[in-house]
C-alpha cells in the first residue's frame, strides 16, 4: 500500500456536486481534491464516490445457514459475506444478527449461533482478514420470549453500534393486513387454514405478552450503552410517537406514507430498502421507496437482502427521480447512514475524511464497481 496516492481524471461525486479532477490520498485520509488535470492513476473519466455505508443487511446469515439444518463454518461465512459486500462498493457494514427467535423462523437457529457469528466478525477484524469495516446491528424481535436473554449475550461487545426494535407478529406493523401475512407465511410454513389460525393466535399472544416491556427494557439498555436505536416497520403516527419517546434515531422501513412523513417531521432518519427502489415497490405490498424519495421523505437506503442493490439504487434514483441529483442519491448510501450512526469520519469525499473510495463506471444504466479502497488501501 502506498501512503500517498492520486486518483486522476475522475468525476468526483462530492456531497453537493460532481467535479472533474483528482483525489489525493495520504496516510489513509483524503488530503486534497484538485479540480484540474494532474498526474496520477488515470480513472479514465469514471466516477469516484465515497465508500458505501450499509446499516441493515441480513445477508451474513444466509452464508452461515445456506440450507435448512446446514451450518457453515462461521469465519468462512463472514469472509464470503465480506467479499460480496466489498465488491459491491460497501466499505462499512453493520451485520444484522437476530436477537429473539420467532416460532416462524428456523427452529435450529439459536442465540448461540448469533454469538458465534459475532465472534467470527471480531476475529476477522482482529486479524485484519476483512475488506470492509464491520459493526454489528442487533435485530431485536421484541415479541419473542427470549429477546432479552439473547440481547444479554452481547453485553460489553463494543462492535454493537445499532439495534432495531421489531415486531413481526400478525396484525403488527409490517403485517397489519392479515391477508398479506398469510400470503407471506402460510405457504412458507405449509400450514392448513386451521393450523395457520392457531399459529397466528400464538404469535399475537406472544406480542401482547412481550412487546411493550421488551421495547422499554431494550431502549433503556441501548441508551445506557450508547447504541443507536432504530424502529422497524412503523405504520402509524402512534408508532412514530412511541419511537421518539424511546430515543429512536432511525426509522427503518416505515410501511406507510403516514409513518414515513411523521418520522421525517420528527427528525428521524428514514431508511428504506434499496431493492424496493430498484424493483419499484415493496415485496410485502407496503409503501414504495421511490414515492417517498419523490416526496422528500427518504434519507437512507439499505441493501437489505441484495448487497449490490445499494450502489445500483443510488445511480438509479439519480436517473428516475427528477428532484434527486446523483450527489443526493449517493449521500443516501454513504454520508447519511454514517451520520445517523455517529461515524463522522467517513461517508463523503472531503478533506480529512477517511479515504473510503469506490471507482464506478456506468454501463447500460448499471453501475460497474471497478475498484474499492478502504482507508487508502485497495480491498477490491
C-alpha distance (Angstrom), angle and dihedral (degrees) to the residues before:
residue distance angle dihedral
X1 . . .
X2 3.78 . .
X3 3.82 115.4 .
X4 3.82 91.2 -148.3
X5 3.83 119.8 45.1
X6 3.80 134.5 161.7
X7 3.80 122.5 -156.7
X8 3.81 105.9 -159.8
X9 3.81 138.7 -173.4
X10 3.80 91.9 28.1
X11 3.79 136.2 141.7
X12 3.80 99.1 -125.7
X13 3.80 116.7 -153.2
X14 3.79 105.4 -147.4
X15 3.80 125.6 -177.8
X16 3.81 93.6 -86.7
X17 3.81 108.3 9.5
X18 3.80 146.3 22.7
X19 3.79 117.1 -117.7
X20 3.79 132.6 -178.5
X21 3.76 115.6 -127.8
X22 3.79 141.5 68.8
X23 3.80 140.6 -48.4
X24 3.80 117.4 -143.6
X25 3.80 117.8 -153.3
X26 3.78 124.9 -164.5
X27 3.82 126.8 175.3
X28 3.79 92.7 -13.4
X29 3.81 95.2 -52.3
X30 3.78 134.7 97.3
X31 3.80 104.1 -100.9
X32 3.80 100.8 177.3
X33 3.79 145.1 -8.9
X34 3.81 114.6 -143.7
X35 3.82 121.6 -162.2
X36 3.78 95.3 -160.9
X37 3.82 138.3 65.6
X38 3.82 113.4 -73.8
X39 3.79 136.4 160.6
X40 3.79 118.3 -92.0
X41 3.80 143.6 95.3
X42 3.80 102.9 -23.1
X43 3.82 112.4 -125.2
X44 3.83 90.3 -172.5
X45 3.81 92.2 -134.4
X46 3.82 94.3 -52.7
X47 3.78 120.3 146.2
X48 3.77 120.8 -100.8
X49 3.80 113.2 -156.7
X50 3.81 133.0 173.1
X51 3.79 116.7 -88.4
X52 3.80 109.9 -88.8
X53 3.81 121.4 -107.0
X54 3.82 113.6 -145.1
X55 3.82 116.9 -162.6
X56 3.81 104.3 176.9
X57 3.78 122.9 29.2
X58 3.81 123.0 150.6
X59 3.78 88.8 -172.9
X60 3.81 98.9 106.3
X61 3.78 93.0 63.7
X62 3.81 90.3 57.5
X63 3.80 90.2 58.9
X64 3.81 91.7 47.9
X65 3.83 95.4 45.4
X66 3.82 104.7 25.3
X67 3.83 93.7 160.2
X68 3.81 135.2 17.2
X69 3.82 109.7 -75.1
X70 3.84 91.2 5.4
X71 3.81 118.1 118.7
X72 3.81 120.4 -175.6
X73 3.77 125.5 -152.7
X74 3.84 102.0 -79.0
X75 3.80 95.6 -135.5
X76 3.80 91.2 48.2
X77 3.81 88.9 49.2
X78 3.81 91.0 51.8
X79 3.81 91.7 48.1
X80 3.81 92.3 50.3
X81 3.79 91.5 47.8
X82 3.80 91.6 45.8
X83 3.81 92.4 51.9
X84 3.78 91.6 51.8
X85 3.80 96.2 48.5
X86 3.82 93.0 45.6
X87 3.79 93.6 51.2
X88 3.82 87.2 50.4
X89 3.81 89.2 60.9
X90 3.81 96.0 -101.3
X91 3.80 111.3 139.1
X92 3.81 97.9 167.6
X93 3.80 120.2 41.2
X94 3.79 133.8 178.9
X95 3.81 104.2 -152.0
X96 3.80 108.7 -145.3
X97 3.80 113.7 -135.2
X98 3.77 120.3 -179.2
X99 3.79 122.7 -119.0
X100 3.80 114.7 -168.3
X101 3.79 117.6 29.9
X102 3.80 120.5 -127.6
X103 3.79 123.2 -146.8
X104 3.82 89.7 -120.9
X105 3.83 91.7 61.1
X106 3.79 132.6 81.7
X107 3.83 102.9 -58.5
X108 3.80 91.2 -152.1
X109 3.81 93.5 57.7
X110 3.79 112.0 94.6
X111 3.78 139.1 179.8
X112 3.80 86.5 -102.9
X113 3.83 88.6 63.3
X114 3.80 89.5 55.7
X115 3.80 90.7 49.7
X116 3.81 89.5 49.4
X117 3.81 90.5 54.7
X118 3.80 91.3 47.3
X119 3.79 90.2 53.4
X120 3.81 90.4 49.4
X121 3.82 89.5 52.8
X122 3.79 91.1 49.6
X123 3.80 91.5 46.7
X124 3.81 89.9 51.4
X125 3.80 91.6 50.8
X126 3.80 93.5 46.0
X127 3.80 93.5 52.1
X128 3.84 95.2 39.9
X129 3.80 92.5 -117.3
X130 3.79 97.2 135.8
X131 3.80 131.0 84.5
X132 3.81 97.7 -156.8
X133 3.80 128.4 50.3
X134 3.82 106.1 -104.7
X135 3.81 130.3 -151.5
X136 3.80 129.8 166.2
X137 3.79 127.6 -111.4
X138 3.81 114.2 -166.3
X139 3.81 112.1 -146.4
X140 3.80 100.1 -153.8
X141 3.82 113.9 -158.9
X142 3.81 97.1 -156.3
X143 3.80 93.6 -169.9
X144 3.82 93.0 61.6
X145 3.79 120.0 99.1
X146 3.82 93.2 -134.6
X147 3.82 98.0 45.8
X148 3.81 97.6 112.6
X149 3.80 92.1 41.3
X150 3.81 90.4 55.8
X151 3.80 92.0 45.4
X152 3.81 91.0 55.2
X153 3.82 90.0 60.3
X154 3.81 86.0 71.7
X155 3.79 96.2 49.8
X156 3.80 108.2 136.3
X157 3.82 94.2 11.6
X158 3.81 102.5 136.4
X159 3.81 92.5 -167.4
X160 3.82 88.9 71.1
X161 3.82 103.4 96.1
X162 3.82 102.9 151.4
X163 3.81 136.1 39.3
X164 3.79 128.3 -178.3
X165 3.80 126.2 -156.8
X166 3.80 112.3 -141.1
X167 3.77 139.6 168.8
X168 3.80 116.9 -166.1
X169 3.81 95.9 176.7
X170 3.84 116.5 130.1
X171 3.78 112.1 -90.4
X172 3.81 91.5 28.0
X173 3.81 129.8 107.0
X174 3.82 107.8 -61.6
X175 3.80 90.1 29.5
X176 3.80 105.3 38.6
X177 3.82 84.9 131.8
X178 3.82 106.7 69.7
X179 3.82 91.1 -160.0
X180 3.82 89.0 61.5
X181 3.80 89.9 47.5
X182 3.81 90.4 51.5
X183 3.80 91.8 49.5
X184 3.80 90.1 50.1
X185 3.80 100.8 43.2
X186 3.79 112.1 16.5
X187 3.78 92.3 66.5
X188 3.80 92.7 39.9
X189 3.81 92.4 53.6
X190 3.84 94.3 35.8
X191 3.80 94.3 -131.6
X192 3.80 129.8 165.1
X193 3.82 118.2 -124.9
X194 3.80 91.4 -97.9
X195 3.80 93.4 45.8
X196 3.78 90.6 48.4
X197 3.80 91.7 50.4
X198 3.83 91.2 53.5
X199 3.79 90.3 45.0
X200 3.82 91.6 54.1
X201 3.79 91.8 47.5
X202 3.81 90.4 53.4
X203 3.82 93.3 48.1
X204 3.81 92.8 47.1
X205 3.81 90.6 49.4
X206 3.81 89.8 51.6
X207 3.78 90.4 51.7
X208 3.81 93.4 48.4
X209 3.80 90.7 48.4
X210 3.80 99.2 45.2
X211 3.77 116.2 16.1
X212 3.79 101.8 80.7
X213 3.79 98.1 44.4
X214 3.80 93.5 42.1
X215 3.81 92.3 52.1
X216 3.79 91.0 53.6
X217 3.82 94.5 45.3
X218 3.80 94.0 47.0
X219 3.80 95.5 45.5
X220 3.81 90.0 51.6
X221 3.82 92.2 47.4
X222 3.82 92.8 48.3
X223 3.79 93.4 48.9
X224 3.79 89.8 51.1
X225 3.81 91.9 50.6
X226 3.81 97.3 41.5
X227 3.82 93.8 -114.5
X228 3.80 114.6 153.6
X229 3.81 111.7 -120.4
X230 3.79 127.5 -139.4
X231 3.78 130.0 -172.9
X232 3.78 118.9 -141.8
X233 3.80 131.9 -142.6
X234 3.81 96.7 -9.9
X235 3.80 109.5 -175.0
X236 3.81 106.9 176.7
X237 3.80 141.6 38.2
X238 3.82 87.1 -109.2
X239 3.81 90.1 58.6
X240 3.80 89.9 51.9
X241 3.82 92.7 47.5
X242 3.82 88.7 52.6
X243 3.81 90.0 49.0
X244 3.80 92.2 52.0
X245 3.80 90.8 49.0
X246 3.83 89.8 52.3
X247 3.80 93.7 52.0
X248 3.80 97.6 -105.5
X249 3.83 115.1 171.3
X250 3.82 102.0 178.9
X251 3.81 127.1 47.1
X252 3.80 105.8 -152.5
X253 3.80 118.5 -156.0
X254 3.83 101.5 -21.9
X255 3.78 105.0 -157.7
X256 3.81 99.1 -146.8
X257 3.80 138.1 42.0
X258 3.81 87.6 -122.1
X259 3.83 92.1 59.8
X260 3.81 94.2 41.9
X261 3.79 92.2 50.5
X262 3.81 92.5 47.4
X263 3.82 90.5 48.2
X264 3.80 91.8 51.2
X265 3.81 92.3 48.4
X266 3.82 89.6 48.9
X267 3.81 91.5 55.8
X268 3.80 96.9 -108.8
X269 3.79 119.1 142.9
X270 3.81 105.3 -113.1
X271 3.81 110.9 -139.5
X272 3.79 124.3 -168.3
X273 3.79 135.0 174.2
X274 3.78 120.1 -88.6
X275 3.84 90.1 -145.0
X276 3.82 86.9 58.6
X277 3.84 88.6 56.6
X278 3.80 94.7 46.7
X279 3.82 94.9 43.9
X280 3.79 93.8 43.3
X281 3.79 95.3 -121.6
X282 3.78 148.8 27.5
X283 3.81 119.6 -72.6
X284 3.85 86.5 -139.1
X285 3.81 94.4 52.5
X286 3.81 94.7 -107.6
X287 3.82 129.2 133.0
X288 3.80 118.2 -45.2
X289 3.81 117.1 -110.7
X290 3.81 89.3 -144.6
X291 3.81 90.1 57.2
X292 3.80 89.7 52.0
X293 3.81 90.6 48.9
X294 3.80 91.2 52.5
X295 3.83 89.5 51.1
X296 3.82 93.4 48.5
X297 3.82 90.5 -113.7
X298 3.82 97.6 120.6
X299 3.81 125.6 87.8
X300 3.81 108.9 155.2
X301 3.79 136.4 30.7
X302 3.81 126.4 -155.3
X303 3.79 128.0 -165.3
X304 3.84 89.6 -138.1
X305 3.83 100.2 177.9
X306 3.85 103.5 -4.0
X307 3.83 113.9 56.4
X308 3.81 95.6 -162.7
X309 3.80 91.8 53.6
X310 3.81 89.7 77.6
X311 3.80 96.9 68.2
X312 3.80 91.0 32.8
X313 3.81 92.1 56.4
X314 3.81 93.3 49.2
X315 3.80 93.9 56.2
X316 3.80 90.7 39.4
X317 3.83 94.7 52.9
X318 3.77 90.3 49.0
X319 3.81 88.2 58.5
X320 3.81 104.3 39.6
X321 3.82 104.7 36.6
X322 3.80 110.9 66.3
X323 3.79 94.4 -159.0
X324 3.82 93.6 55.5
X325 3.80 122.6 74.3
X326 3.79 123.3 -157.4
X327 3.84 91.6 -104.7
X328 3.81 89.8 52.7
X329 3.81 91.9 48.4
X330 3.81 91.9 47.5
X331 3.81 89.4 50.9
X332 3.82 88.2 59.6
X333 3.80 89.5 63.3
X334 3.79 99.2 36.8
X335 3.82 123.5 13.6
X336 3.81 98.4 31.8
X337 3.83 98.1 49.6
X338 3.81 90.2 43.3
X339 3.80 92.1 53.3
X340 3.82 92.7 44.1
X341 3.79 90.1 59.5
X342 3.79 97.8 40.2
X343 3.82 96.7 -105.0
X344 3.78 96.0 137.6
X345 3.82 94.7 160.3
X346 3.82 94.8 72.9
X347 3.80 144.9 26.4
X348 3.80 101.7 85.8
X349 3.78 140.9 53.3
X350 3.78 101.1 -108.2
X351 3.79 134.7 131.0
X352 3.79 111.0 -83.8
X353 3.80 95.7 19.5
X354 3.80 123.0 116.9
X355 3.79 113.8 -81.4
X356 3.80 93.5 -117.8
X357 3.80 98.7 149.1
X358 3.79 139.6 164.6
X359 3.80 126.7 -159.1
X360 3.81 109.7 -147.2
X361 3.78 134.5 -176.5
X362 3.82 119.7 -171.1
X363 3.82 116.3 -137.9
X364 3.81 119.8 179.9
X365 3.82 90.1 -16.7
X366 3.84 92.4 -54.3
X367 3.82 118.9 112.4
X368 3.80 113.2 -126.6
X369 3.81 113.4 -154.2
X370 3.80 105.5 -140.8
X371 3.82 102.2 171.4
X372 3.80 138.9 -2.2
X373 3.81 130.0 -158.8
X374 3.80 128.5 -170.1
X375 3.79 114.9 -163.4
X376 3.80 89.0 -16.4
X377 3.79 94.6 -53.1
X378 3.78 117.4 114.0
X379 3.82 109.9 -121.3
X380 3.81 102.2 166.4
